[in-house]
Structure formats: structure tokens, C-alpha cells
Amino acid sequence: MKRSLVALIIFFLFASVFTIDSYSQRMPNRPVRMKNHSFFMKQNKERIWKRLNLTKQQEVKMALLKINFQKEMIDLRAALLKEGLNMRDLKIKGEINRKNVISGVEKMNKFRDEMALEKANHLMDVYYVLTPKQQKIWNKYSLFHQEKMHRPMHGRKMGKRMRMRVRVEQGK
């Protein structure tokens, strides 16, 4: 009797573990936050574009600006990747010296700088397509988003090491 009771309890434990696991799946329309960060960014962009109420001419200009920007970025990314491959090639061949490494890093940084400038120019081109009323909406939401992303962790739970680091920095 005891053996059958123990076997029955063990069976129910295993069965409950497997059924709990099958019921613990997420809803299909609710993405996992960290894995779908781009999903949330895309939703935020769509909300801003809806609030701007763009005219057809503005939409066409924006589309052309976006295509030109993407073409430039593809070229710059390809050049950056190519330079990274050249650096790897130097490492494999064993031709590593200060001059080669520094020149390669400088070239890669040059491409990164060009990419950042291209992005800033693109954003300003988009900004100048907008009317003054739309620019106010753009500023409101883009500034809000940046402040939200870079605000301090007040009121959020910190781990033990993080609390210790904060105390050390504060001199406590």
C-alpha cells in the first residue's frame, strides 16, 4: 500500500510539473520585452508619425530621404566591415605592428564618425521637411523618449552589488 501511494505521489508530481510548464507560455500577442526591443521602438515611431499628420508631399520626401540615407549607411557599413576584415587579415598573417594597427583603427573610427554625421544630417533633413507645428510635436516626443531612456534608476530595485557601488561612490 505504501509503495503504491509513494508511486502515485511521484507520478502526480511529475505530471504537475509538465502541465504547469505547458500552461506557462506567453500570450501570442505579447512579445517578450527584451527580445523584441525593436518591436517597441517601431511602435513608438509609428505613434509619432501618426501624430505628425504628414501631407502626401511630406511622406514622399521622407521616403526619398530614408532611401538615400539607407544607401549611404549600407556603403559606410560595408566599408567598416571591410576594414575590420583587413584588421583580422593582418592578425592572421602575423603582420601586427603599431603602425598597421593604429592606421586600421583610425580608418574604422573614420567610418564610424561618417556614419554618425550621416545620421545627424538625415535627422536634420527630416526635421526641415516638417512644418513648425509638426516640429513642436517632433521635439516633444523625441525629447521625451530620450529623457525616458536615460533617466536615473530612482525607485527601481537594484541588486546587492549595485547598491554597494552606489554607496562607495557616495562615500558612505
TAMOUR-V584165 format. One record per residue. SS is DSSP state (~ for helix, > for strand, _ for the rest). Layout:
SS
SS
This chain:
_
~
~
~
~
~
~
~
~
~
~
~
~
~
~
~
~
~
~
~
~
~
~
_
_
_
_
_
_
_
_
_
_
_
_
_
~
~
~
~
~
~
~
~
~
~
~
~
~
~
~
~
_
_
_
~
~
~
~
~
~
~
~
~
~
~
~
~
~
~
~
~
~
~
~
~
~
~
~
~
~
~
~
~
~
~
~
~
~
~
~
~
~
_
_
_
_
~
~
~
~
~
~
~
~
~
~
~
~
~
~
~
~
~
~
~
~
~
~
~
~
~
~
~
~
~
~
~
~
_
_
~
~
~
~
~
~
~
~
~
~
~
~
~
~
~
~
~
~
_
_
_
_
_
_
_
_
_
_
~
~
~
~
~
~
~
~
~
~
~
_
_
